[in-house]
C-alpha cells in the first residue's frame, strides 16, 4: 500500500508538468495529449485530464480555441498562454534540480551497494 501511494503521488506531481510540456510544442487536442501521455507510459484517463486542463485554463496557463471537426462536433485545441510559458520555464528549472538530486542519490546508493559486495 505504501509503494502504491508513493507511485500515485509521484505520477500526480509530474502530470501537470508533462501536460504543459506537451502543449508547449503547439496547438493540441485533449485526446492527443492523452495519447502522448499513454505512449510515455504515464497513463491517464479522460476523467483525470479534462478537469486538469480546465484548472490550468482557469489559472491562466492555457488558452483554447474551437475548431471545426470533419467528424463530429467542434474540438477544443489548447495552447500555452504567456503565463503558462513562464510557469513551464520555472518547472523546467525545478525538474533539472530534482532530477539531478535523484540521480545523485541513486548513484550514491549504487556505489555504496557495490562497496558492500566487495
C-alpha positions as CSV (number, residue, x, y, z in Angstrom):
1,X,0.0,0.0,0.0
2,X,2.8,2.4,0.8
3,X,4.6,1.8,-2.5
4,X,1.4,2.3,-4.5
5,X,0.6,5.5,-2.7
6,X,4.1,6.9,-3.4
7,X,3.8,5.9,-7.0
8,X,0.5,7.6,-7.3
9,X,1.8,10.8,-5.7
10,X,4.9,10.8,-8.0
11,X,2.7,10.5,-11.1
12,X,0.3,13.2,-9.9
13,X,3.1,15.5,-9.2
14,X,4.6,15.2,-12.7
15,X,1.4,15.0,-14.7
16,X,0.8,18.8,-14.8
17,X,4.4,19.4,-15.9
18,X,4.2,16.8,-18.7
19,X,0.9,18.3,-19.9
20,X,2.4,21.8,-20.1
21,X,5.4,20.4,-21.8
22,X,3.3,18.6,-24.5
23,X,1.1,21.7,-25.1
24,X,4.2,23.9,-25.4
25,X,5.0,22.3,-28.7
26,X,1.9,23.8,-30.3
27,X,-1.8,23.7,-30.5
28,X,-3.2,20.3,-29.4
29,X,-6.4,18.5,-28.8
30,X,-7.1,16.8,-25.5
31,X,-7.3,13.3,-26.9
32,X,-3.9,13.8,-28.5
33,X,-2.5,14.8,-25.1
34,X,-3.9,11.6,-23.6
35,X,-2.3,9.6,-26.4
36,X,1.1,11.1,-25.8
37,X,0.9,10.5,-22.1
38,X,-0.2,6.9,-22.7
39,X,2.7,6.4,-25.2
40,X,5.1,7.7,-22.5
41,X,3.5,5.1,-20.1
42,X,2.1,7.9,-17.9
43,X,-1.4,6.5,-18.3
44,X,-4.3,8.9,-17.6
45,X,-8.0,8.7,-18.3
46,X,-10.3,11.4,-19.6
47,X,-11.7,11.8,-16.1
48,X,-8.3,13.0,-15.0
49,X,-7.2,15.1,-17.9
50,X,-10.2,17.2,-18.6
51,X,-10.5,18.6,-15.0
52,X,-6.8,19.3,-15.0
53,X,-7.0,21.1,-18.4
54,X,-9.9,23.2,-17.0
55,X,-7.9,24.0,-13.9
56,X,-4.9,25.0,-15.9
57,X,-7.1,27.2,-18.1
58,X,-8.8,28.8,-15.1
59,X,-5.4,29.5,-13.6
60,X,-4.5,31.4,-16.8
61,X,-1.9,28.9,-18.0
62,X,-3.7,27.7,-21.1
63,X,-5.9,29.2,-23.8
64,X,-8.0,27.3,-26.2
65,X,-9.9,27.8,-29.4
66,X,-12.7,25.9,-31.1
67,X,-12.0,24.3,-34.4
68,X,-14.5,22.5,-36.6
69,X,-14.1,18.8,-36.9
70,X,-14.6,16.7,-40.0
71,X,-16.2,14.1,-37.9
72,X,-18.4,15.3,-35.1
73,X,-18.7,18.5,-33.0
74,X,-16.1,21.3,-32.9
75,X,-13.0,20.5,-30.9
76,X,-11.2,22.5,-28.3
77,X,-7.5,23.0,-29.1
78,X,-5.1,24.1,-26.3
79,X,-2.0,26.3,-26.3
80,X,0.1,27.8,-23.5
81,X,-0.6,31.4,-22.5
82,X,2.3,33.7,-21.7
83,X,1.8,32.9,-18.1
84,X,1.8,29.2,-18.9
85,X,5.1,29.6,-20.8
86,X,6.6,31.3,-17.7
87,X,5.4,28.5,-15.4
88,X,6.8,25.9,-17.7
89,X,10.2,27.6,-17.6
90,X,10.1,27.6,-13.8
91,X,9.1,23.9,-13.8
92,X,11.9,23.1,-16.2
93,X,14.3,24.6,-13.7
94,X,12.7,22.7,-10.9
95,X,12.8,19.4,-12.9
96,X,16.5,19.9,-13.6
97,X,17.2,20.4,-9.9
98,X,15.1,17.4,-8.8
99,X,16.4,15.0,-11.5
100,X,19.9,15.9,-10.5
101,X,19.2,15.3,-6.8
102,X,17.5,11.9,-7.6
103,X,20.4,10.9,-10.0
104,X,23.0,11.7,-7.3
105,X,21.0,9.8,-4.7
106,X,20.6,6.8,-6.9
107,X,24.2,6.8,-7.9
108,X,25.4,7.1,-4.3
109,X,23.1,4.2,-3.4
110,X,24.6,2.0,-6.1
111,X,28.1,2.9,-5.2
112,X,27.5,2.1,-1.6
113,X,25.8,-1.2,-2.6
114,X,28.8,-2.1,-4.8
115,X,31.2,-1.4,-1.9
116,X,29.3,-3.8,0.3
117,X,29.5,-6.6,-2.2
118,X,33.4,-6.5,-2.4
